[in-house]
Amino acid sequence: QVLRKGLQRGVVLSAGSFLVYEAHKLISGFAEVHASFKVEDVIEQADYLYGSGETEKLYRLLVQHKNSDDAELLWRLARSSRDLAQLGSTSAEEKRQLTYDSLEYAKKALEKNESNSAAHKWYGICLSDVGDYEGIKTKIGNAIVIKEHFQRAIELNPKDATTIHLIGIWCYSFAEMPWYQRKIAATLFATPPTSTFQEALRYFHMAEEADPNFYSKNLLFLGKTYLKLNNKKMALLWLSKAKEYPAQTEEDKQV
C-alpha cells in the first residue's frame, strides 16, 4: 500500500512536471513569435521612414536595436548611420563617428548572416567610406575586398541594380585613376586592380536593364562614361535623362 501510494505520488509529480514543462514551452513559443513579429514591425516602420526620407527619425528608431542579432535590422542601421553622416547638418566629428559605426553594424550583419545580399553591399560601401578617413593607401588597399563584397551581393541578388551600379563606379574610378595612385596600387598588389571605361559602361547598362531609370547617378555616369569614350551623341542622350530626372533627394539635385 505504501509502495502503491509512493508510485501514485510519483506519477502525479511526473504529470505535474510535464504540465509545467509544456506550459514553459508554450510561453517560450509565444515569446519567440512575439519577438519575430517585433523585428518585422521595426523593419516595416524603418522601410516606411526610409521611403519618406526621414533620416534622423529612422536612425533613432534603428539605433535602439544596435545589439540585435538580426542581419536585416543591422544592415538597415548601417545604411541609416551612413545617411545621417551625409546630412549637411551633421558635424565633422559626428560624421566621422557615424562612418565608423556604420562599418561596424554592416560587419555585424555579415557575421549574423553571410548569405544576406544587402549586408555585403553595405559592408562594401561603408568600408569605402572609412577609407576616406584613412588615406588613399588604405582606400586602394581595400579596393579588392570592396569589389568582392559587391560581386557576392549580386550573386545573392542578381536584380539589385544599385550594387551593379556600384561595381560600375568601382570600374570607372580605376579606369580614371591618376598616375600617382596607380603607383601606390603597384606597391600594394603584385597585380594592381585595373579596369576600363568600357567595363564601367557595361555595368551601368546592366544596372539600367535590371531597373530602368532607378537612379539619377546611374544616368549621369552613363553620360560621363560615354564622354570618356568620346561618344558625344550617346553622352548627350544620357546626360539629358539625368538632367530631366525628377529631383527628390539632395543627391538628385547635385546630379
Salt bridges, closest charged atoms under 4 A:
GLU22 OE2 - LYS25 NZ 3.50
ASP47 OD1 - ARG76 NE 2.85
ASP69 OD1 - LYS112 NZ 3.13
GLU72 OE1 - ARG76 NH1 2.66
GLU114 OE2 - HIS120 NE2 3.28
GLU114 OE1 - ARG152 NH2 3.41
ASP129 OD2 - ARG82 NE 2.39
ASP132 OD1 - LYS139 NZ 2.85
GLU155 OE1 - ARG152 NH1 3.24
ASP160 OD2 - LYS121 NZ 3.26
GLU176 OE1 - LYS228 NZ 3.52
GLU251 OE2 - LYS217 NZ 3.79
